[in-house]
């Protein structure tokens, strides 16, 4: 069992409520430090969380073609996508690659 980096105490397995946006998953297995309360999810626990979220939330999925503007590739974001992340023109976003996916997140 891994140890907490703060307390050097061994984690114990517990069940917690996991919140993801408007979704609350009950009784999710996690590791928790009995001293400081630090919570940790193993890769397997995280995989299960992702599967449970996918089962209750259908993602907004739209197809778009890569266009060009000034010889640079661009993708126009549909209004539904911008609304889904509660963004507006002028907001900052983070864009990163995860495997073969492009992820766009509104900066907090």
MODELLER restraints for C-alpha pairs under 7 A, 6 or more apart:
rsr = mdl.restraints
at = mdl.atoms
rsr.add(forms.Gaussian(group=physical.xy_distance, feature=features.Distance(at['CA:1:A'], at['CA:10:A']), mean=6.41, stdev=0.5))
rsr.add(forms.Gaussian(group=physical.xy_distance, feature=features.Distance(at['CA:1:A'], at['CA:11:A']), mean=6.50, stdev=0.5))
rsr.add(forms.Gaussian(group=physical.xy_distance, feature=features.Distance(at['CA:2:A'], at['CA:10:A']), mean=5.92, stdev=0.5))
rsr.add(forms.Gaussian(group=physical.xy_distance, feature=features.Distance(at['CA:2:A'], at['CA:11:A']), mean=6.12, stdev=0.5))
rsr.add(forms.Gaussian(group=physical.xy_distance, feature=features.Distance(at['CA:3:A'], at['CA:9:A']), mean=5.22, stdev=0.5))
rsr.add(forms.Gaussian(group=physical.xy_distance, feature=features.Distance(at['CA:3:A'], at['CA:10:A']), mean=4.16, stdev=0.5))
rsr.add(forms.Gaussian(group=physical.xy_distance, feature=features.Distance(at['CA:3:A'], at['CA:11:A']), mean=5.60, stdev=0.5))
rsr.add(forms.Gaussian(group=physical.xy_distance, feature=features.Distance(at['CA:4:A'], at['CA:10:A']), mean=6.17, stdev=0.5))
rsr.add(forms.Gaussian(group=physical.xy_distance, feature=features.Distance(at['CA:4:A'], at['CA:11:A']), mean=6.35, stdev=0.5))
rsr.add(forms.Gaussian(group=physical.xy_distance, feature=features.Distance(at['CA:4:A'], at['CA:33:A']), mean=6.13, stdev=0.5))
rsr.add(forms.Gaussian(group=physical.xy_distance, feature=features.Distance(at['CA:9:A'], at['CA:33:A']), mean=6.59, stdev=0.5))
rsr.add(forms.Gaussian(group=physical.xy_distance, feature=features.Distance(at['CA:10:A'], at['CA:33:A']), mean=6.63, stdev=0.5))
rsr.add(forms.Gaussian(group=physical.xy_distance, feature=features.Distance(at['CA:11:A'], at['CA:31:A']), mean=5.56, stdev=0.5))
rsr.add(forms.Gaussian(group=physical.xy_distance, feature=features.Distance(at['CA:11:A'], at['CA:32:A']), mean=5.10, stdev=0.5))
rsr.add(forms.Gaussian(group=physical.xy_distance, feature=features.Distance(at['CA:11:A'], at['CA:33:A']), mean=4.59, stdev=0.5))
rsr.add(forms.Gaussian(group=physical.xy_distance, feature=features.Distance(at['CA:11:A'], at['CA:34:A']), mean=6.77, stdev=0.5))
rsr.add(forms.Gaussian(group=physical.xy_distance, feature=features.Distance(at['CA:12:A'], at['CA:31:A']), mean=5.38, stdev=0.5))
rsr.add(forms.Gaussian(group=physical.xy_distance, feature=features.Distance(at['CA:12:A'], at['CA:32:A']), mean=5.38, stdev=0.5))
rsr.add(forms.Gaussian(group=physical.xy_distance, feature=features.Distance(at['CA:12:A'], at['CA:33:A']), mean=6.36, stdev=0.5))
rsr.add(forms.Gaussian(group=physical.xy_distance, feature=features.Distance(at['CA:12:A'], at['CA:34:A']), mean=6.95, stdev=0.5))
rsr.add(forms.Gaussian(group=physical.xy_distance, feature=features.Distance(at['CA:13:A'], at['CA:29:A']), mean=6.80, stdev=0.5))
rsr.add(forms.Gaussian(group=physical.xy_distance, feature=features.Distance(at['CA:13:A'], at['CA:30:A']), mean=5.70, stdev=0.5))
rsr.add(forms.Gaussian(group=physical.xy_distance, feature=features.Distance(at['CA:13:A'], at['CA:31:A']), mean=4.52, stdev=0.5))
rsr.add(forms.Gaussian(group=physical.xy_distance, feature=features.Distance(at['CA:13:A'], at['CA:32:A']), mean=6.30, stdev=0.5))
rsr.add(forms.Gaussian(group=physical.xy_distance, feature=features.Distance(at['CA:14:A'], at['CA:29:A']), mean=5.72, stdev=0.5))
rsr.add(forms.Gaussian(group=physical.xy_distance, feature=features.Distance(at['CA:14:A'], at['CA:30:A']), mean=5.44, stdev=0.5))
rsr.add(forms.Gaussian(group=physical.xy_distance, feature=features.Distance(at['CA:14:A'], at['CA:31:A']), mean=5.97, stdev=0.5))
rsr.add(forms.Gaussian(group=physical.xy_distance, feature=features.Distance(at['CA:14:A'], at['CA:32:A']), mean=6.54, stdev=0.5))
rsr.add(forms.Gaussian(group=physical.xy_distance, feature=features.Distance(at['CA:15:A'], at['CA:27:A']), mean=4.86, stdev=0.5))
rsr.add(forms.Gaussian(group=physical.xy_distance, feature=features.Distance(at['CA:15:A'], at['CA:28:A']), mean=5.05, stdev=0.5))
rsr.add(forms.Gaussian(group=physical.xy_distance, feature=features.Distance(at['CA:15:A'], at['CA:29:A']), mean=4.48, stdev=0.5))
rsr.add(forms.Gaussian(group=physical.xy_distance, feature=features.Distance(at['CA:15:A'], at['CA:30:A']), mean=5.94, stdev=0.5))
rsr.add(forms.Gaussian(group=physical.xy_distance, feature=features.Distance(at['CA:16:A'], at['CA:26:A']), mean=6.63, stdev=0.5))
rsr.add(forms.Gaussian(group=physical.xy_distance, feature=features.Distance(at['CA:16:A'], at['CA:27:A']), mean=5.21, stdev=0.5))
rsr.add(forms.Gaussian(group=physical.xy_distance, feature=features.Distance(at['CA:16:A'], at['CA:28:A']), mean=5.14, stdev=0.5))
rsr.add(forms.Gaussian(group=physical.xy_distance, feature=features.Distance(at['CA:16:A'], at['CA:29:A']), mean=6.40, stdev=0.5))
rsr.add(forms.Gaussian(group=physical.xy_distance, feature=features.Distance(at['CA:16:A'], at['CA:30:A']), mean=6.73, stdev=0.5))
rsr.add(forms.Gaussian(group=physical.xy_distance, feature=features.Distance(at['CA:17:A'], at['CA:24:A']), mean=6.63, stdev=0.5))
rsr.add(forms.Gaussian(group=physical.xy_distance, feature=features.Distance(at['CA:17:A'], at['CA:25:A']), mean=5.59, stdev=0.5))
rsr.add(forms.Gaussian(group=physical.xy_distance, feature=features.Distance(at['CA:17:A'], at['CA:26:A']), mean=4.53, stdev=0.5))
rsr.add(forms.Gaussian(group=physical.xy_distance, feature=features.Distance(at['CA:17:A'], at['CA:27:A']), mean=5.67, stdev=0.5))
rsr.add(forms.Gaussian(group=physical.xy_distance, feature=features.Distance(at['CA:17:A'], at['CA:28:A']), mean=5.98, stdev=0.5))
rsr.add(forms.Gaussian(group=physical.xy_distance, feature=features.Distance(at['CA:18:A'], at['CA:24:A']), mean=5.66, stdev=0.5))
rsr.add(forms.Gaussian(group=physical.xy_distance, feature=features.Distance(at['CA:18:A'], at['CA:25:A']), mean=5.05, stdev=0.5))
rsr.add(forms.Gaussian(group=physical.xy_distance, feature=features.Distance(at['CA:18:A'], at['CA:26:A']), mean=6.53, stdev=0.5))
rsr.add(forms.Gaussian(group=physical.xy_distance, feature=features.Distance(at['CA:18:A'], at['CA:28:A']), mean=6.53, stdev=0.5))
rsr.add(forms.Gaussian(group=physical.xy_distance, feature=features.Distance(at['CA:19:A'], at['CA:25:A']), mean=6.36, stdev=0.5))
rsr.add(forms.Gaussian(group=physical.xy_distance, feature=features.Distance(at['CA:29:A'], at['CA:45:A']), mean=6.49, stdev=0.5))
rsr.add(forms.Gaussian(group=physical.xy_distance, feature=features.Distance(at['CA:30:A'], at['CA:39:A']), mean=6.71, stdev=0.5))
rsr.add(forms.Gaussian(group=physical.xy_distance, feature=features.Distance(at['CA:30:A'], at['CA:40:A']), mean=5.97, stdev=0.5))
rsr.add(forms.Gaussian(group=physical.xy_distance, feature=features.Distance(at['CA:30:A'], at['CA:41:A']), mean=5.12, stdev=0.5))
rsr.add(forms.Gaussian(group=physical.xy_distance, feature=features.Distance(at['CA:30:A'], at['CA:45:A']), mean=6.83, stdev=0.5))
rsr.add(forms.Gaussian(group=physical.xy_distance, feature=features.Distance(at['CA:31:A'], at['CA:39:A']), mean=5.63, stdev=0.5))
rsr.add(forms.Gaussian(group=physical.xy_distance, feature=features.Distance(at['CA:31:A'], at['CA:40:A']), mean=5.00, stdev=0.5))
rsr.add(forms.Gaussian(group=physical.xy_distance, feature=features.Distance(at['CA:31:A'], at['CA:41:A']), mean=6.04, stdev=0.5))
rsr.add(forms.Gaussian(group=physical.xy_distance, feature=features.Distance(at['CA:32:A'], at['CA:38:A']), mean=5.58, stdev=0.5))
rsr.add(forms.Gaussian(group=physical.xy_distance, feature=features.Distance(at['CA:32:A'], at['CA:39:A']), mean=4.43, stdev=0.5))
rsr.add(forms.Gaussian(group=physical.xy_distance, feature=features.Distance(at['CA:32:A'], at['CA:40:A']), mean=6.23, stdev=0.5))
rsr.add(forms.Gaussian(group=physical.xy_distance, feature=features.Distance(at['CA:33:A'], at['CA:39:A']), mean=6.56, stdev=0.5))
rsr.add(forms.Gaussian(group=physical.xy_distance, feature=features.Distance(at['CA:65:A'], at['CA:75:A']), mean=6.83, stdev=0.5))
rsr.add(forms.Gaussian(group=physical.xy_distance, feature=features.Distance(at['CA:66:A'], at['CA:73:A']), mean=6.19, stdev=0.5))
rsr.add(forms.Gaussian(group=physical.xy_distance, feature=features.Distance(at['CA:66:A'], at['CA:74:A']), mean=5.70, stdev=0.5))
rsr.add(forms.Gaussian(group=physical.xy_distance, feature=features.Distance(at['CA:66:A'], at['CA:75:A']), mean=5.19, stdev=0.5))
rsr.add(forms.Gaussian(group=physical.xy_distance, feature=features.Distance(at['CA:67:A'], at['CA:73:A']), mean=5.64, stdev=0.5))
rsr.add(forms.Gaussian(group=physical.xy_distance, feature=features.Distance(at['CA:67:A'], at['CA:74:A']), mean=5.20, stdev=0.5))
rsr.add(forms.Gaussian(group=physical.xy_distance, feature=features.Distance(at['CA:67:A'], at['CA:75:A']), mean=6.12, stdev=0.5))
rsr.add(forms.Gaussian(group=physical.xy_distance, feature=features.Distance(at['CA:68:A'], at['CA:74:A']), mean=5.40, stdev=0.5))
rsr.add(forms.Gaussian(group=physical.xy_distance, feature=features.Distance(at['CA:82:A'], at['CA:88:A']), mean=6.69, stdev=0.5))
rsr.add(forms.Gaussian(group=physical.xy_distance, feature=features.Distance(at['CA:85:A'], at['CA:106:A']), mean=6.52, stdev=0.5))
rsr.add(forms.Gaussian(group=physical.xy_distance, feature=features.Distance(at['CA:87:A'], at['CA:106:A']), mean=6.69, stdev=0.5))
rsr.add(forms.Gaussian(group=physical.xy_distance, feature=features.Distance(at['CA:92:A'], at['CA:106:A']), mean=6.35, stdev=0.5))
rsr.add(forms.Gaussian(group=physical.xy_distance, feature=features.Distance(at['CA:92:A'], at['CA:107:A']), mean=5.63, stdev=0.5))
rsr.add(forms.Gaussian(group=physical.xy_distance, feature=features.Distance(at['CA:93:A'], at['CA:104:A']), mean=6.60, stdev=0.5))
rsr.add(forms.Gaussian(group=physical.xy_distance, feature=features.Distance(at['CA:93:A'], at['CA:105:A']), mean=5.46, stdev=0.5))
rsr.add(forms.Gaussian(group=physical.xy_distance, feature=features.Distance(at['CA:93:A'], at['CA:106:A']), mean=4.33, stdev=0.5))
rsr.add(forms.Gaussian(group=physical.xy_distance, feature=features.Distance(at['CA:93:A'], at['CA:107:A']), mean=4.90, stdev=0.5))
rsr.add(forms.Gaussian(group=physical.xy_distance, feature=features.Distance(at['CA:94:A'], at['CA:104:A']), mean=5.66, stdev=0.5))
rsr.add(forms.Gaussian(group=physical.xy_distance, feature=features.Distance(at['CA:94:A'], at['CA:105:A']), mean=5.10, stdev=0.5))
rsr.add(forms.Gaussian(group=physical.xy_distance, feature=features.Distance(at['CA:94:A'], at['CA:106:A']), mean=6.19, stdev=0.5))
rsr.add(forms.Gaussian(group=physical.xy_distance, feature=features.Distance(at['CA:94:A'], at['CA:107:A']), mean=6.04, stdev=0.5))
rsr.add(forms.Gaussian(group=physical.xy_distance, feature=features.Distance(at['CA:95:A'], at['CA:102:A']), mean=6.92, stdev=0.5))
rsr.add(forms.Gaussian(group=physical.xy_distance, feature=features.Distance(at['CA:95:A'], at['CA:103:A']), mean=5.55, stdev=0.5))
rsr.add(forms.Gaussian(group=physical.xy_distance, feature=features.Distance(at['CA:95:A'], at['CA:104:A']), mean=4.58, stdev=0.5))
rsr.add(forms.Gaussian(group=physical.xy_distance, feature=features.Distance(at['CA:95:A'], at['CA:105:A']), mean=6.52, stdev=0.5))
rsr.add(forms.Gaussian(group=physical.xy_distance, feature=features.Distance(at['CA:96:A'], at['CA:102:A']), mean=5.85, stdev=0.5))
rsr.add(forms.Gaussian(group=physical.xy_distance, feature=features.Distance(at['CA:96:A'], at['CA:103:A']), mean=5.28, stdev=0.5))
rsr.add(forms.Gaussian(group=physical.xy_distance, feature=features.Distance(at['CA:96:A'], at['CA:104:A']), mean=6.75, stdev=0.5))
rsr.add(forms.Gaussian(group=physical.xy_distance, feature=features.Distance(at['CA:97:A'], at['CA:103:A']), mean=5.92, stdev=0.5))
